[in-house]
Amino acid sequence: MPHTTEVKDRFRTRLAAADARSNGFRQKLLDDGTRALQPVIEVLNLMGEVLNEEHNAHGCITGTELLIDTDNFVTLCAKLRGVDSEQKIKIKYGPELGGKNYLSISGLHQRYNERLVPGSSASAHIGRVIGSDIHLDEHRGADLAEVVRDVIEDFYVAQIEQRSHFAVAA
């Protein structure tokens, strides 16, 4: 039987090599996800800055950082927090079967989904709807950013209008 230190050293070496491979994979995945979601992150950060300006009491945007979940998807879970309500937009970046990377989006309403994946003209390169989520090609981050911008504007403006409507009606 090999010497005790040889067994331990070999095991340590193999563990270190596996960690290095895993960390390399995760770092590449995070870099690729950051690149694919950069337009969306920019929109969220810019609109968050406006909400954080002095004398702005309409809410905030949180959850704009990218994380790698337990299933090895890069995940962004933005929370639009208004005075009276909240909306979550969850975006995942990662591989589907066959190895192609895609964006999976949940938390948008039907009318926004339709802008990204129009009804009957949906094809694999445009995107597809799976349940209440939509899947887009990883290169459609700019299209998604435009829709996210509209979602955020509509969310906060609707809250202001709703409060104004109730104040006038009373």
C-alpha positions as semicolon CSV with decimal commas, in nm:
position;residue;x (nm);y (nm);z (nm)
1;M;0,000;0,000;0,000
2;P;0,129;0,349;-0,086
3;H;0,259;0,568;0,187
4;T;-0,002;0,780;0,371
5;T;0,140;1,113;0,252
6;E;0,145;0,992;-0,108
7;V;-0,226;0,907;-0,091
8;K;-0,308;1,243;0,063
9;D;-0,088;1,437;-0,179
10;R;-0,235;1,265;-0,482
11;F;-0,589;1,330;-0,355
12;R;-0,508;1,698;-0,284
13;T;-0,361;1,735;-0,633
14;R;-0,668;1,588;-0,800
15;L;-0,902;1,803;-0,590
16;A;-0,702;2,116;-0,676
17;A;-0,711;2,029;-1,048
18;A;-1,088;1,971;-1,037
19;D;-1,138;2,302;-0,853
20;A;-0,928;2,482;-1,113
21;R;-1,131;2,334;-1,401
22;S;-1,458;2,418;-1,226
23;N;-1,350;2,773;-1,144
24;G;-1,232;2,824;-1,502
25;F;-1,564;2,703;-1,638
26;R;-1,762;2,923;-1,397
27;Q;-1,548;3,229;-1,475
28;K;-1,593;3,180;-1,850
29;L;-1,966;3,134;-1,801
30;L;-1,985;3,453;-1,592
31;D;-1,780;3,647;-1,850
32;D;-2,002;3,524;-2,135
33;G;-2,318;3,598;-1,937
34;T;-2,195;3,946;-1,851
35;R;-2,125;4,014;-2,217
36;A;-2,467;3,886;-2,326
37;L;-2,655;4,079;-2,055
38;Q;-2,449;4,401;-2,066
39;P;-2,721;4,605;-2,245
40;V;-2,979;4,498;-1,985
41;I;-2,745;4,569;-1,693
42;E;-2,673;4,916;-1,832
43;V;-3,045;4,997;-1,860
44;L;-3,115;4,871;-1,508
45;N;-2,826;5,071;-1,364
46;L;-2,913;5,393;-1,549
47;M;-3,278;5,377;-1,448
48;G;-3,176;5,284;-1,094
49;E;-2,959;5,597;-1,082
50;V;-3,260;5,813;-1,172
51;L;-3,466;5,648;-0,898
52;N;-3,182;5,712;-0,650
53;E;-3,162;6,083;-0,729
54;E;-3,238;6,324;-0,449
55;H;-3,609;6,400;-0,403
56;N;-3,714;6,094;-0,601
57;A;-3,952;5,888;-0,389
58;H;-4,085;5,647;-0,651
59;G;-3,892;5,338;-0,548
60;C;-3,573;5,158;-0,638
61;I;-3,428;4,879;-0,848
62;T;-3,233;4,605;-0,672
63;G;-3,083;4,273;-0,776
64;T;-2,879;4,395;-1,071
65;E;-2,575;4,180;-0,996
66;L;-2,506;3,859;-1,184
67;L;-2,475;3,533;-0,992
68;I;-2,413;3,174;-1,096
69;D;-2,686;2,949;-0,957
70;T;-2,658;2,584;-0,855
71;D;-2,756;2,472;-1,207
72;N;-2,467;2,673;-1,360
73;F;-2,681;2,945;-1,511
74;V;-2,580;3,309;-1,487
75;T;-2,879;3,470;-1,317
76;L;-2,998;3,827;-1,280
77;C;-3,309;3,884;-1,068
78;A;-3,401;4,252;-1,084
79;K;-3,666;4,375;-0,844
80;L;-3,858;4,687;-0,930
81;R;-3,975;4,820;-0,597
82;G;-4,235;5,091;-0,606
83;V;-4,418;5,263;-0,326
84;D;-4,707;5,015;-0,328
85;S;-4,593;4,717;-0,533
86;E;-4,304;4,514;-0,665
87;Q;-4,222;4,338;-0,990
88;K;-3,945;4,084;-1,049
89;I;-3,772;4,028;-1,378
90;K;-3,559;3,715;-1,381
91;I;-3,311;3,654;-1,660
92;K;-3,097;3,344;-1,690
93;Y;-2,810;3,291;-1,930
94;G;-2,678;2,947;-2,004
95;P;-2,671;2,645;-2,228
96;E;-2,963;2,446;-2,353
97;L;-2,940;2,093;-2,484
98;G;-2,706;2,095;-2,778
99;G;-2,472;2,345;-2,616
100;K;-2,610;2,670;-2,758
101;N;-2,643;2,954;-2,506
102;Y;-2,969;3,141;-2,462
103;L;-3,144;3,395;-2,243
104;S;-3,446;3,280;-2,043
105;I;-3,671;3,562;-1,922
106;S;-3,959;3,552;-1,675
107;G;-4,154;3,829;-1,509
108;L;-4,253;4,022;-1,819
109;H;-4,618;4,057;-1,904
110;Q;-4,769;3,913;-2,221
111;R;-4,755;4,236;-2,421
112;Y;-4,380;4,265;-2,362
113;N;-4,328;3,897;-2,443
114;E;-4,506;3,957;-2,774
115;R;-4,257;4,230;-2,864
116;L;-3,968;3,988;-2,818
117;V;-4,136;3,680;-2,967
118;P;-4,418;3,791;-3,197
119;G;-4,705;3,537;-3,212
120;S;-4,711;3,309;-3,510
121;S;-4,391;3,441;-3,667
122;A;-4,181;3,298;-3,384
123;S;-3,892;3,090;-3,505
124;A;-3,587;2,949;-3,334
125;H;-3,366;3,248;-3,424
126;I;-3,622;3,502;-3,294
127;G;-3,710;3,314;-2,977
128;R;-3,975;3,091;-2,830
129;V;-4,219;3,080;-2,544
130;I;-4,194;2,796;-2,293
131;G;-4,470;2,822;-2,034
132;S;-4,460;3,178;-1,903
133;D;-4,089;3,216;-1,984
134;I;-3,941;3,326;-2,312
135;H;-3,613;3,200;-2,453
136;L;-3,406;3,423;-2,676
137;D;-3,083;3,376;-2,861
138;E;-2,793;3,506;-2,649
139;H;-2,726;3,780;-2,908
140;R;-3,062;3,952;-2,849
141;G;-2,953;4,134;-2,532
142;A;-3,004;4,476;-2,692
143;D;-3,362;4,387;-2,792
144;L;-3,427;4,264;-2,440
145;A;-3,278;4,584;-2,293
146;E;-3,527;4,796;-2,491
147;V;-3,819;4,594;-2,359
148;V;-3,685;4,600;-2,001
149;R;-3,656;4,979;-2,028
150;D;-4,022;5,000;-2,130
151;V;-4,126;4,762;-1,851
152;I;-3,949;4,978;-1,592
153;E;-4,091;5,305;-1,727
154;D;-4,443;5,163;-1,744
155;F;-4,417;5,013;-1,393
156;Y;-4,319;5,337;-1,220
157;V;-4,536;5,570;-1,431
158;A;-4,842;5,348;-1,372
159;Q;-4,788;5,372;-0,998
160;I;-4,775;5,751;-1,010
161;E;-5,083;5,768;-1,228
162;Q;-5,270;5,525;-1,005
163;R;-5,193;5,730;-0,694
164;S;-5,294;6,050;-0,874
165;H;-5,618;5,893;-0,995
166;F;-5,719;5,784;-0,647
167;A;-5,627;6,122;-0,498
168;V;-5,840;6,309;-0,756
169;A;-6,131;6,066;-0,723
170;A;-6,148;6,104;-0,344
